[in-house]
């Protein structure tokens, strides 16, 4: 018996920006949330100021992360803040408990509380602060929508998501930073433009920034999410051949550089688990995973539902999407 189900939408675009497959409403509006992180640091990179901190792919990956709050994440963010002579209390993302129970227990046993360092967006906010210091902006209220940094980010979002700036719907993300809403198809286009930035910009600095972001994610997949996370596992196992990024509420975005394809998934009820299974089902049906990759990622195809006594009481899986198109046409 099916106890519950999650519905949503899927959009796939090809190298020309043509919609080659969709289910549900491709024009449905939604906030990309954390799936927007790959674009929010483009102004910082283009300015040339990122490199003046002596940072490289590792630091760039954590700027783009929605991480678990594991030690590998918090220690890197903390070291970057120290380099800037800033405290974690100056991050305006707010404290958040680590994702994994083992890390929550470590804090509890140490008599400590979750801090802003553990927030899954602490890397993004650290990047915001670094950009402000580098570019001479006030760090006070750096997340205000009218702050110069956020205004420059909004222009980039409009560019990559192929939306008039005035049409973007502005809201506040879970980490209190401005977030912009647009149709799902435009969200798929953004990930296409991430791997083909020449579609929306003639500035070589923008092309290089996109190239560096994709390379950083491929080089340090464990930093963009962490242990037991689909984003990290997908990028690591495919060796960067497929770039994925989650976004609450129920968003998953994909870029496939070699195939020049991009996609977005939205789960209507905002549940985070189903987005990974639908994304995985989509990749399977598109024939983009080798047998070895399928085997290594099989836990995302069907997930057991286990009760408190650790007995399996059911399972969750994605239905067939019937995704079919000629990606070489």
Secondary structure, DSSP 8 states (H G I E B T S, - for coil): -------EEEEEE-TTS-EEEEES-TT-EEE-GGGGHHHHTHHHHHTT-GGGGT--HHHHHHHT------HHHHHHHHHHHHHTT--GGG-TT-----SSHHHHHHHHHTT----GGGSTTHHHHHHHHHHHHHHT---TTTTSTTSHHHHHHHHHHHHHTT--GGG-EEEE-TTSSEEEEEEHHHHHHHHHHHH-GGGT---HHHHHHHHHHHHHHHH-HHHHS-TT-HHHHHHHHTTTSSEEEEETTTEEEEEETTTTEEEEEEETT--SHHHHHHHHHHHHHTT-S-HHHHHHTGGGTEEEEE-TTS-EEEEEE---------TT-
